């Protein structure tokens, strides 16, 4: 699964959840996934600066 797909899945789970503890768990996972995606994009941009 790609990081994009993982983020989309977490967002879908978040929108369907009603349990406060589950929402906190999903939000934490989503935050971590978004940070990972940002780091990957930053690394990609460093390798291919002409594509910006």
N, C-alpha and C positions, 0 to 999 in steps of 0.2 A: 504494500500500500504506500502510495506517495504521501509526502507530508501534507500536500494540498487535500488529498482525499481524507486523511486523518482529521484535519481541521474541519472539513465539511461534516464528517461523521460526528465529531464532538459538538458542533453547533446544532446539528439535528437532535442529538441526545439532550442537549441543554434546553432546547425549546420544548421538548416533550416531557421533561422531568418536573415533578411537583414536590419531591422530597428535598428538604433544605440541605441535608448532608450530601446527598447525591449531586445537587447543584454545585456545592462547594468543591466536591471532588472533580467534577467535570470542568468547572471554571479553572481549577489549578492545572489540569491536564491541557486545557485549551491555551492557557497562558504560556505554558512550557512549549507547546507545539508552535505557537506564534513566534516565540523567541528563537526557536530552532530554525523556523522558516526565514526569519530576518537574518540570522547568521549565515545561512546558506546563500541567500540572495547577496549579502555583502561579499562573501567569498567569490561568488560567481562574477560579480561586478569587478572585483579586483583582478580576476583572471582575464576578463574580457571588457576592458574599459571603453573600447570603441563602440560597444553595442548600446551604450546609454543614450 
